[in-house]
Amino acid sequence: MKINLPLIVEQRKNKKYSIDKMAEFLGLSNGSMYWKRENGHYEFKSKELPVLSQVLEIPFNSLFLSESYSKTEIKNNKAVI
């Protein structure tokens, strides 16, 4: 399953949470570790997904993208992991 990173970024910004604050919510040692996850350089760990869902008020199932992607999503696959 692919994680809906654009939704996570959008909701974090809507809630006005900083990268450092998100790292704190997830128990990460610094904002850089969170930033790398949010930008697709590292995957979110399974234990972090329920925290993201709760903190960002995103329904858990909405954190995931479907298996069928549009041509735009495939072309811009940097946005999904």
N, CA, C and O atoms as a CHARMM CRD file, in Angstrom:
* protein
*
  324
    1    1 MET  N      0.83600  -1.19700   0.00000 PROA 1      0.00000
    2    1 MET  CA     0.00000   0.00000   0.00000 PROA 1      0.00000
    3    1 MET  C      0.87000   1.24600   0.00000 PROA 1      0.00000
    4    1 MET  O      1.92500   1.29500   0.63300 PROA 1      0.00000
    5    2 LYS  N      0.41400   2.21600  -0.70300 PROA 2      0.00000
    6    2 LYS  CA     1.10700   3.50200  -0.76900 PROA 2      0.00000
    7    2 LYS  C      0.48300   4.45600   0.24900 PROA 2      0.00000
    8    2 LYS  O     -0.72700   4.43900   0.47800 PROA 2      0.00000
    9    3 ILE  N      1.32500   5.28100   0.84800 PROA 3      0.00000
   10    3 ILE  CA     0.86800   6.27300   1.81800 PROA 3      0.00000
   11    3 ILE  C      0.53600   7.56700   1.08300 PROA 3      0.00000
   12    3 ILE  O      1.25900   7.98000   0.17600 PROA 3      0.00000
   13    4 ASN  N     -0.55200   8.19400   1.47900 PROA 4      0.00000
   14    4 ASN  CA    -0.99900   9.43500   0.85500 PROA 4      0.00000
   15    4 ASN  C     -0.23700  10.61700   1.47400 PROA 4      0.00000
   16    4 ASN  O     -0.75800  11.33800   2.32500 PROA 4      0.00000
   17    5 LEU  N      0.99000  10.78900   1.02700 PROA 5      0.00000
   18    5 LEU  CA     1.84600  11.84600   1.58000 PROA 5      0.00000
   19    5 LEU  C      1.29800  13.25200   1.34300 PROA 5      0.00000
   20    5 LEU  O      1.37000  14.08600   2.24500 PROA 5      0.00000
   21    6 PRO  N      0.75500  13.54200   0.16200 PROA 6      0.00000
   22    6 PRO  CA     0.21400  14.89700  -0.02100 PROA 6      0.00000
   23    6 PRO  C     -0.89000  15.24000   0.98100 PROA 6      0.00000
   24    6 PRO  O     -0.98000  16.38000   1.43600 PROA 6      0.00000
   25    7 LEU  N     -1.71900  14.27100   1.32300 PROA 7      0.00000
   26    7 LEU  CA    -2.77200  14.50300   2.31300 PROA 7      0.00000
   27    7 LEU  C     -2.17000  14.78400   3.68400 PROA 7      0.00000
   28    7 LEU  O     -2.64700  15.66400   4.40100 PROA 7      0.00000
   29    8 ILE  N     -1.13900  14.05400   4.05100 PROA 8      0.00000
   30    8 ILE  CA    -0.47500  14.24700   5.34600 PROA 8      0.00000
   31    8 ILE  C      0.12500  15.64700   5.41600 PROA 8      0.00000
   32    8 ILE  O     -0.04200  16.34900   6.41400 PROA 8      0.00000
   33    9 VAL  N      0.81600  16.04900   4.37100 PROA 9      0.00000
   34    9 VAL  CA     1.42500  17.38300   4.32400 PROA 9      0.00000
   35    9 VAL  C      0.34600  18.45700   4.42300 PROA 9      0.00000
   36    9 VAL  O      0.46500  19.39900   5.20600 PROA 9      0.00000
   37   10 GLU  N     -0.69700  18.30900   3.62900 PROA 10     0.00000
   38   10 GLU  CA    -1.77600  19.30600   3.61200 PROA 10     0.00000
   39   10 GLU  C     -2.42900  19.44400   4.99000 PROA 10     0.00000
   40   10 GLU  O     -2.66100  20.55400   5.46800 PROA 10     0.00000
   41   11 GLN  N     -2.71800  18.31500   5.61400 PROA 11     0.00000
   42   11 GLN  CA    -3.39300  18.36300   6.90900 PROA 11     0.00000
   43   11 GLN  C     -2.47500  18.91100   7.99800 PROA 11     0.00000
   44   11 GLN  O     -2.93000  19.62600   8.89100 PROA 11     0.00000
   45   12 ARG  N     -1.18600  18.58100   7.92900 PROA 12     0.00000
   46   12 ARG  CA    -0.23400  19.13600   8.90000 PROA 12     0.00000
   47   12 ARG  C     -0.20000  20.65600   8.78900 PROA 12     0.00000
   48   12 ARG  O     -0.21200  21.36300   9.79700 PROA 12     0.00000
   49   13 LYS  N     -0.15700  21.14500   7.56900 PROA 13     0.00000
   50   13 LYS  CA    -0.12400  22.59000   7.35600 PROA 13     0.00000
   51   13 LYS  C     -1.43600  23.24100   7.78600 PROA 13     0.00000
   52   13 LYS  O     -1.42000  24.32900   8.36100 PROA 13     0.00000
   53   14 ASN  N     -2.57100  22.59500   7.51600 PROA 14     0.00000
   54   14 ASN  CA    -3.86300  23.11600   7.95100 PROA 14     0.00000
   55   14 ASN  C     -3.93600  23.23900   9.47200 PROA 14     0.00000
   56   14 ASN  O     -4.53900  24.17100  10.00300 PROA 14     0.00000
   57   15 LYS  N     -3.31900  22.29200  10.15600 PROA 15     0.00000
   58   15 LYS  CA    -3.31900  22.29200  11.62100 PROA 15     0.00000
   59   15 LYS  C     -2.20800  23.18100  12.18700 PROA 15     0.00000
   60   15 LYS  O     -2.11800  23.39100  13.39700 PROA 15     0.00000
   61   16 LYS  N     -1.36400  23.69700  11.28700 PROA 16     0.00000
   62   16 LYS  CA    -0.25100  24.57800  11.66400 PROA 16     0.00000
   63   16 LYS  C      0.75900  23.88700  12.60400 PROA 16     0.00000
   64   16 LYS  O      1.30500  24.50200  13.52000 PROA 16     0.00000
   65   17 TYR  N      0.98400  22.59500  12.34400 PROA 17     0.00000
   66   17 TYR  CA     1.99200  21.85000  13.08500 PROA 17     0.00000
   67   17 TYR  C      3.32200  21.94300  12.34100 PROA 17     0.00000
   68   17 TYR  O      3.37900  21.74000  11.12800 PROA 17     0.00000
   69   18 SER  N      4.36700  22.24300  13.05900 PROA 18     0.00000
   70   18 SER  CA     5.69700  22.29400  12.46400 PROA 18     0.00000
   71   18 SER  C      6.23200  20.87800  12.27700 PROA 18     0.00000
   72   18 SER  O      5.70000  19.91900  12.83600 PROA 18     0.00000
   73   19 ILE  N      7.28100  20.76800  11.49000 PROA 19     0.00000
   74   19 ILE  CA     7.97800  19.48900  11.30800 PROA 19     0.00000
   75   19 ILE  C      8.47200  18.98400  12.66500 PROA 19     0.00000
   76   19 ILE  O      8.35000  17.79700  12.97100 PROA 19     0.00000
   77   20 ASP  N      9.02300  19.87800  13.46900 PROA 20     0.00000
   78   20 ASP  CA     9.52800  19.48700  14.78700 PROA 20     0.00000
   79   20 ASP  C      8.41600  18.98600  15.70200 PROA 20     0.00000
   80   20 ASP  O      8.61400  18.03300  16.45500 PROA 20     0.00000
   81   21 LYS  N      7.24700  19.62400  15.64100 PROA 21     0.00000
   82   21 LYS  CA     6.11600  19.19600  16.46400 PROA 21     0.00000
   83   21 LYS  C      5.64600  17.81300  16.03900 PROA 21     0.00000
   84   21 LYS  O      5.31300  16.98400  16.88600 PROA 21     0.00000
   85   22 MET  N      5.61600  17.56100  14.74600 PROA 22     0.00000
   86   22 MET  CA     5.21900  16.24100  14.26100 PROA 22     0.00000
   87   22 MET  C      6.22000  15.17500  14.70700 PROA 22     0.00000
   88   22 MET  O      5.83700  14.06500  15.07500 PROA 22     0.00000
   89   23 ALA  N      7.49400  15.52300  14.66900 PROA 23     0.00000
   90   23 ALA  CA     8.52100  14.58700  15.14600 PROA 23     0.00000
   91   23 ALA  C      8.28000  14.26300  16.61600 PROA 23     0.00000
   92   23 ALA  O      8.41600  13.11600  17.04100 PROA 23     0.00000
   93   24 GLU  N      7.92800  15.27000  17.37300 PROA 24     0.00000
   94   24 GLU  CA     7.64300  15.07700  18.80200 PROA 24     0.00000
   95   24 GLU  C      6.44100  14.13300  18.98400 PROA 24     0.00000
   96   24 GLU  O      6.49100  13.22200  19.81000 PROA 24     0.00000
   97   25 PHE  N      5.37000  14.34900  18.22100 PROA 25     0.00000
   98   25 PHE  CA     4.19300  13.47700  18.30300 PROA 25     0.00000
   99   25 PHE  C      4.55200  12.01600  18.03100 PROA 25     0.00000
  100   25 PHE  O      4.01600  11.10700  18.66500 PROA 25     0.00000
  101   26 LEU  N      5.46600  11.80300  17.07900 PROA 26     0.00000
  102   26 LEU  CA     5.82600  10.44500  16.68100 PROA 26     0.00000
  103   26 LEU  C      6.96700   9.86000  17.50600 PROA 26     0.00000
  104   26 LEU  O      7.35800   8.71000  17.30500 PROA 26     0.00000
  105   27 GLY  N      7.49800  10.64800  18.42900 PROA 27     0.00000
  106   27 GLY  CA     8.59400  10.16000  19.26300 PROA 27     0.00000
  107   27 GLY  C      9.92200  10.09800  18.53600 PROA 27     0.00000
  108   27 GLY  O     10.79900   9.31400  18.89800 PROA 27     0.00000
  109   28 LEU  N     10.07300  10.92500  17.50800 PROA 28     0.00000
  110   28 LEU  CA    11.33000  10.96700  16.75700 PROA 28     0.00000
  111   28 LEU  C     12.27200  11.96500  17.41500 PROA 28     0.00000
  112   28 LEU  O     11.82300  12.91100  18.06300 PROA 28     0.00000
  113   29 SER  N     13.54800  11.76300  17.25600 PROA 29     0.00000
  114   29 SER  CA    14.52000  12.60200  17.95500 PROA 29     0.00000
  115   29 SER  C     14.66700  14.00400  17.37200 PROA 29     0.00000
  116   29 SER  O     15.11500  14.92000  18.06300 PROA 29     0.00000
  117   30 ASN  N     14.28700  14.17900  16.08900 PROA 30     0.00000
  118   30 ASN  CA    14.39100  15.51900  15.49900 PROA 30     0.00000
  119   30 ASN  C     13.47100  15.65700  14.29100 PROA 30     0.00000
  120   30 ASN  O     12.96700  14.67200  13.75000 PROA 30     0.00000
  121   31 GLY  N     13.27000  16.89600  13.89000 PROA 31     0.00000
  122   31 GLY  CA    12.38800  17.20000  12.77400 PROA 31     0.00000
  123   31 GLY  C     12.85800  16.62700  11.45500 PROA 31     0.00000
  124   31 GLY  O     12.04500  16.30400  10.58900 PROA 31     0.00000
  125   32 SER  N     14.15800  16.49900  11.29600 PROA 32     0.00000
  126   32 SER  CA    14.71200  15.96400  10.06100 PROA 32     0.00000
  127   32 SER  C     14.20700  14.54700   9.79700 PROA 32     0.00000
  128   32 SER  O     13.94100  14.17800   8.65300 PROA 32     0.00000
  129   33 MET  N     14.07900  13.76600  10.85100 PROA 33     0.00000
  130   33 MET  CA    13.58600  12.39300  10.68900 PROA 33     0.00000
  131   33 MET  C     12.13900  12.38600  10.20500 PROA 33     0.00000
  132   33 MET  O     11.75700  11.55500   9.38200 PROA 33     0.00000
  133   34 TYR  N     11.34300  13.31200  10.72000 PROA 34     0.00000
  134   34 TYR  CA     9.96000  13.41300  10.25200 PROA 34     0.00000
  135   34 TYR  C      9.91900  13.91800   8.81000 PROA 34     0.00000
  136   34 TYR  O      9.19700  13.37200   7.97600 PROA 34     0.00000
  137   35 TRP  N     10.68900  14.95200   8.52500 PROA 35     0.00000
  138   35 TRP  CA    10.71100  15.53700   7.18600 PROA 35     0.00000
  139   35 TRP  C     11.02700  14.47400   6.13100 PROA 35     0.00000
  140   35 TRP  O     10.40900  14.44800   5.06700 PROA 35     0.00000
  141   36 LYS  N     11.97900  13.60900   6.42800 PROA 36     0.00000
  142   36 LYS  CA    12.36100  12.55100   5.47800 PROA 36     0.00000
  143   36 LYS  C     11.21700  11.58700   5.22500 PROA 36     0.00000
  144   36 LYS  O     11.07600  11.07100   4.11600 PROA 36     0.00000
  145   37 ARG  N     10.39700  11.33800   6.24000 PROA 37     0.00000
  146   37 ARG  CA     9.23100  10.47000   6.05000 PROA 37     0.00000
  147   37 ARG  C      8.16800  11.18400   5.21800 PROA 37     0.00000
  148   37 ARG  O      7.62400  10.62000   4.26800 PROA 37     0.00000
  149   38 GLU  N      7.88200  12.42400   5.58600 PROA 38     0.00000
  150   38 GLU  CA     6.83700  13.17900   4.91100 PROA 38     0.00000
  151   38 GLU  C      7.16900  13.41700   3.43400 PROA 38     0.00000
  152   38 GLU  O      6.26800  13.55300   2.60600 PROA 38     0.00000
  153   39 ASN  N      8.43200  13.46600   3.11700 PROA 39     0.00000
  154   39 ASN  CA     8.86200  13.70900   1.74000 PROA 39     0.00000
  155   39 ASN  C      9.22800  12.43300   0.97900 PROA 39     0.00000
  156   39 ASN  O      9.75000  12.49600  -0.13400 PROA 39     0.00000
  157   40 GLY  N      8.95100  11.28300   1.58200 PROA 40     0.00000
  158   40 GLY  CA     9.11100  10.01300   0.89300 PROA 40     0.00000
  159   40 GLY  C     10.50600   9.44900   0.83900 PROA 40     0.00000
  160   40 GLY  O     10.74600   8.47700   0.12300 PROA 40     0.00000
  161   41 HSD  N     11.44300  10.03300   1.58200 PROA 41     0.00000
  162   41 HSD  CA    12.80100   9.48600   1.61000 PROA 41     0.00000
  163   41 HSD  C     12.87600   8.23200   2.48200 PROA 41     0.00000
  164   41 HSD  O     13.67300   7.33200   2.21900 PROA 41     0.00000
  165   42 TYR  N     12.04100   8.18300   3.52200 PROA 42     0.00000
  166   42 TYR  CA    11.88900   7.01400   4.39000 PROA 42     0.00000
  167   42 TYR  C     10.40400   6.73200   4.53800 PROA 42     0.00000
  168   42 TYR  O      9.58200   7.64000   4.42300 PROA 42     0.00000
  169   43 GLU  N     10.06200   5.49400   4.78800 PROA 43     0.00000
  170   43 GLU  CA     8.66400   5.14100   4.98900 PROA 43     0.00000
  171   43 GLU  C      8.26200   5.38700   6.44100 PROA 43     0.00000
  172   43 GLU  O      9.06500   5.21600   7.35800 PROA 43     0.00000
  173   44 PHE  N      7.00100   5.79300   6.63600 PROA 44     0.00000
  174   44 PHE  CA     6.46200   5.85000   7.98000 PROA 44     0.00000
  175   44 PHE  C      6.39200   4.42800   8.51500 PROA 44     0.00000
  176   44 PHE  O      6.02800   3.50700   7.78300 PROA 44     0.00000
  177   45 LYS  N      6.73200   4.24200   9.76700 PROA 45     0.00000
  178   45 LYS  CA     6.63500   2.92200  10.38700 PROA 45     0.00000
  179   45 LYS  C      5.17600   2.64100  10.72300 PROA 45     0.00000
  180   45 LYS  O      4.37800   3.55800  10.91400 PROA 45     0.00000
  181   46 SER  N      4.84700   1.36400  10.79000 PROA 46     0.00000
  182   46 SER  CA     3.45500   0.97700  11.03400 PROA 46     0.00000
  183   46 SER  C      2.92700   1.53700  12.34600 PROA 46     0.00000
  184   46 SER  O      1.74200   1.86100  12.43300 PROA 46     0.00000
  185   47 LYS  N      3.75400   1.66000  13.35500 PROA 47     0.00000
  186   47 LYS  CA     3.29900   2.20100  14.64500 PROA 47     0.00000
  187   47 LYS  C      3.07200   3.71600  14.58400 PROA 47     0.00000
  188   47 LYS  O      2.40500   4.27400  15.45500 PROA 47     0.00000
  189   48 GLU  N      3.61600   4.38000  13.57200 PROA 48     0.00000
  190   48 GLU  CA     3.45300   5.82800  13.43500 PROA 48     0.00000
  191   48 GLU  C      2.14600   6.20900  12.73700 PROA 48     0.00000
  192   48 GLU  O      1.63800   7.31300  12.93100 PROA 48     0.00000
  193   49 LEU  N      1.61200   5.31100  11.94000 PROA 49     0.00000
  194   49 LEU  CA     0.41100   5.62400  11.16300 PROA 49     0.00000
  195   49 LEU  C     -0.81400   5.90700  12.02900 PROA 49     0.00000
  196   49 LEU  O     -1.53200   6.86400  11.73900 PROA 49     0.00000
  197   50 PRO  N     -1.09200   5.12500  13.07900 PROA 50     0.00000
  198   50 PRO  CA    -2.23200   5.47100  13.93400 PROA 50     0.00000
  199   50 PRO  C     -2.06000   6.82900  14.62800 PROA 50     0.00000
  200   50 PRO  O     -3.03800   7.54000  14.85900 PROA 50     0.00000
  201   51 VAL  N     -0.82700   7.17800  14.95400 PROA 51     0.00000
  202   51 VAL  CA    -0.54900   8.47300  15.57900 PROA 51     0.00000
  203   51 VAL  C     -0.84000   9.59400  14.58200 PROA 51     0.00000
  204   51 VAL  O     -1.47500  10.59000  14.92900 PROA 51     0.00000
  205   52 LEU  N     -0.37600   9.42900  13.35300 PROA 52     0.00000
  206   52 LEU  CA    -0.66900  10.41700  12.31000 PROA 52     0.00000
  207   52 LEU  C     -2.16900  10.58600  12.13000 PROA 52     0.00000
  208   52 LEU  O     -2.67200  11.70700  12.04900 PROA 52     0.00000
  209   53 SER  N     -2.87100   9.48200  12.06900 PROA 53     0.00000
  210   53 SER  CA    -4.32000   9.51400  11.90000 PROA 53     0.00000
  211   53 SER  C     -4.98600  10.31500  13.01500 PROA 53     0.00000
  212   53 SER  O     -5.85900  11.14400  12.75700 PROA 53     0.00000
  213   54 GLN  N     -4.57800  10.06700  14.22800 PROA 54     0.00000
  214   54 GLN  CA    -5.18100  10.74000  15.37900 PROA 54     0.00000
  215   54 GLN  C     -4.79900  12.21500  15.44100 PROA 54     0.00000
  216   54 GLN  O     -5.66800  13.07700  15.56800 PROA 54     0.00000
  217   55 VAL  N     -3.51700  12.50400  15.35200 PROA 55     0.00000
  218   55 VAL  CA    -3.02500  13.87700  15.48600 PROA 55     0.00000
  219   55 VAL  C     -3.54700  14.77500  14.36700 PROA 55     0.00000
  220   55 VAL  O     -3.94300  15.91500  14.60900 PROA 55     0.00000
  221   56 LEU  N     -3.54600  14.25600  13.15400 PROA 56     0.00000
  222   56 LEU  CA    -3.95800  15.05300  12.00800 PROA 56     0.00000
  223   56 LEU  C     -5.45400  14.94600  11.70700 PROA 56     0.00000
  224   56 LEU  O     -5.96600  15.59300  10.79300 PROA 56     0.00000
  225   57 GLU  N     -6.14200  14.11900  12.49500 PROA 57     0.00000
  226   57 GLU  CA    -7.58000  13.91400  12.32200 PROA 57     0.00000
  227   57 GLU  C     -7.91800  13.48200  10.89600 PROA 57     0.00000
  228   57 GLU  O     -8.81100  14.02300  10.24400 PROA 57     0.00000
  229   58 ILE  N     -7.16300  12.48400  10.44700 PROA 58     0.00000
  230   58 ILE  CA    -7.38500  11.86500   9.14400 PROA 58     0.00000
  231   58 ILE  C     -7.88900  10.44700   9.40900 PROA 58     0.00000
  232   58 ILE  O     -7.24300   9.70500  10.14900 PROA 58     0.00000
  233   59 PRO  N     -9.01300  10.05400   8.83500 PROA 59     0.00000
  234   59 PRO  CA    -9.44500   8.66400   8.99900 PROA 59     0.00000
  235   59 PRO  C     -8.31800   7.71700   8.56800 PROA 59     0.00000
  236   59 PRO  O     -7.68100   7.92500   7.53600 PROA 59     0.00000
  237   60 PHE  N     -8.08600   6.68600   9.36700 PROA 60     0.00000
  238   60 PHE  CA    -6.94800   5.78900   9.13800 PROA 60     0.00000
  239   60 PHE  C     -6.89000   5.29100   7.69400 PROA 60     0.00000
  240   60 PHE  O     -5.82200   5.30500   7.08100 PROA 60     0.00000
  241   61 ASN  N     -8.01800   4.85300   7.14900 PROA 61     0.00000
  242   61 ASN  CA    -8.03000   4.32200   5.77300 PROA 61     0.00000
  243   61 ASN  C     -7.66100   5.37700   4.74100 PROA 61     0.00000
  244   61 ASN  O     -7.18700   5.03700   3.65700 PROA 61     0.00000
  245   62 SER  N     -7.86800   6.64100   5.05600 PROA 62     0.00000
  246   62 SER  CA    -7.54300   7.71100   4.11700 PROA 62     0.00000
  247   62 SER  C     -6.04400   7.96700   4.01300 PROA 62     0.00000
  248   62 SER  O     -5.59700   8.68000   3.11400 PROA 62     0.00000
  249   63 LEU  N     -5.27000   7.39200   4.92500 PROA 63     0.00000
  250   63 LEU  CA    -3.81700   7.53400   4.85900 PROA 63     0.00000
  251   63 LEU  C     -3.22600   6.74000   3.69200 PROA 63     0.00000
  252   63 LEU  O     -2.07500   6.95100   3.31100 PROA 63     0.00000
  253   64 PHE  N     -4.01000   5.83800   3.13400 PROA 64     0.00000
  254   64 PHE  CA    -3.51800   4.95200   2.08500 PROA 64     0.00000
  255   64 PHE  C     -4.13800   5.28900   0.74100 PROA 64     0.00000
  256   64 PHE  O     -5.31200   5.65100   0.65400 PROA 64     0.00000
  257   65 LEU  N     -3.33200   5.16500  -0.30600 PROA 65     0.00000
  258   65 LEU  CA    -3.80500   5.33700  -1.67700 PROA 65     0.00000
  259   65 LEU  C     -4.25500   3.98900  -2.20800 PROA 65     0.00000
  260   65 LEU  O     -3.75200   2.95100  -1.77900 PROA 65     0.00000
  261   66 SER  N     -5.18500   3.99800  -3.12600 PROA 66     0.00000
  262   66 SER  CA    -5.64800   2.75300  -3.73200 PROA 66     0.00000
  263   66 SER  C     -4.55400   2.18100  -4.62700 PROA 66     0.00000
  264   66 SER  O     -3.56700   2.84900  -4.93300 PROA 66     0.00000
  265   67 GLU  N     -4.74300   0.97600  -5.02400 PROA 67     0.00000
  266   67 GLU  CA    -3.77100   0.31300  -5.89800 PROA 67     0.00000
  267   67 GLU  C     -3.85900   0.81000  -7.33900 PROA 67     0.00000
  268   67 GLU  O     -2.92200   0.62000  -8.11400 PROA 67     0.00000
  269   68 SER  N     -4.96700   1.44100  -7.70500 PROA 68     0.00000
  270   68 SER  CA    -5.08700   1.95900  -9.07000 PROA 68     0.00000
  271   68 SER  C     -4.73500   3.44000  -9.06500 PROA 68     0.00000
  272   68 SER  O     -5.31700   4.22400  -8.31600 PROA 68     0.00000
  273   69 TYR  N     -3.80000   3.80400  -9.88800 PROA 69     0.00000
  274   69 TYR  CA    -3.30200   5.17000  -9.93600 PROA 69     0.00000
  275   69 TYR  C     -3.61500   5.80100 -11.28200 PROA 69     0.00000
  276   69 TYR  O     -3.64100   5.12500 -12.31100 PROA 69     0.00000
  277   70 SER  N     -3.84600   7.07300 -11.26100 PROA 70     0.00000
  278   70 SER  CA    -4.02400   7.79400 -12.51400 PROA 70     0.00000
  279   70 SER  C     -2.65800   7.98000 -13.16900 PROA 70     0.00000
  280   70 SER  O     -1.62600   7.78300 -12.52700 PROA 70     0.00000
  281   71 LYS  N     -2.65200   8.35600 -14.43400 PROA 71     0.00000
  282   71 LYS  CA    -1.39200   8.59100 -15.13100 PROA 71     0.00000
  283   71 LYS  C     -0.60600   9.71300 -14.46500 PROA 71     0.00000
  284   71 LYS  O      0.62300   9.67200 -14.43400 PROA 71     0.00000
  285   72 THR  N     -1.29500  10.70200 -13.93800 PROA 72     0.00000
  286   72 THR  CA    -0.62300  11.80800 -13.24500 PROA 72     0.00000
  287   72 THR  C      0.08900  11.30500 -12.00600 PROA 72     0.00000
  288   72 THR  O      1.23500  11.67900 -11.75900 PROA 72     0.00000
  289   73 GLU  N     -0.57000  10.45800 -11.21800 PROA 73     0.00000
  290   73 GLU  CA     0.04700   9.92200 -10.01400 PROA 73     0.00000
  291   73 GLU  C      1.25700   9.06200 -10.35500 PROA 73     0.00000
  292   73 GLU  O      2.26600   9.10900  -9.65100 PROA 73     0.00000
  293   74 ILE  N      1.17100   8.28800 -11.41100 PROA 74     0.00000
  294   74 ILE  CA     2.30100   7.45400 -11.81500 PROA 74     0.00000
  295   74 ILE  C      3.46200   8.33700 -12.27900 PROA 74     0.00000
  296   74 ILE  O      4.61700   8.08200 -11.93900 PROA 74     0.00000
  297   75 LYS  N      3.15300   9.35700 -13.04500 PROA 75     0.00000
  298   75 LYS  CA     4.18000  10.25900 -13.54500 PROA 75     0.00000
  299   75 LYS  C      4.86400  11.00500 -12.40500 PROA 75     0.00000
  300   75 LYS  O      6.07300  11.23200 -12.44800 PROA 75     0.00000
  301   76 ASN  N      4.11100  11.38100 -11.40500 PROA 76     0.00000
  302   76 ASN  CA     4.63600  12.14800 -10.26600 PROA 76     0.00000
  303   76 ASN  C      4.83500  11.24800  -9.05400 PROA 76     0.00000
  304   76 ASN  O      4.50700  11.64400  -7.93500 PROA 76     0.00000
  305   77 ASN  N      5.35900  10.05900  -9.25300 PROA 77     0.00000
  306   77 ASN  CA     5.42700   9.07900  -8.18400 PROA 77     0.00000
  307   77 ASN  C      6.34700   9.47400  -7.02100 PROA 77     0.00000
  308   77 ASN  O      6.45300   8.71900  -6.05500 PROA 77     0.00000
  309   78 LYS  N      7.00300  10.61400  -7.08600 PROA 78     0.00000
  310   78 LYS  CA     7.79500  11.08200  -5.94800 PROA 78     0.00000
  311   78 LYS  C      6.89700  11.34400  -4.75300 PROA 78     0.00000
  312   78 LYS  O      7.34900  11.26500  -3.61100 PROA 78     0.00000
  313   79 ALA  N      5.64400  11.65100  -4.99700 PROA 79     0.00000
  314   79 ALA  CA     4.73900  12.06600  -3.92900 PROA 79     0.00000
  315   79 ALA  C      4.19900  10.88100  -3.12500 PROA 79     0.00000
  316   79 ALA  O      3.57700  11.07900  -2.08100 PROA 79     0.00000
  317   80 VAL  N      4.42500   9.67500  -3.58900 PROA 80     0.00000
  318   80 VAL  CA     3.91900   8.50300  -2.86900 PROA 80     0.00000
  319   80 VAL  C      5.06200   7.55000  -2.58200 PROA 80     0.00000
  320   80 VAL  O      6.04700   7.48600  -3.31800 PROA 80     0.00000
  321   81 ILE  N      4.90600   6.81000  -1.49100 PROA 81     0.00000
  322   81 ILE  CA     5.92700   5.79800  -1.17400 PROA 81     0.00000
  323   81 ILE  C      5.27300   4.43800  -1.13700 PROA 81     0.00000
  324   81 ILE  O      5.94500   3.43700  -0.88800 PROA 81     0.00000
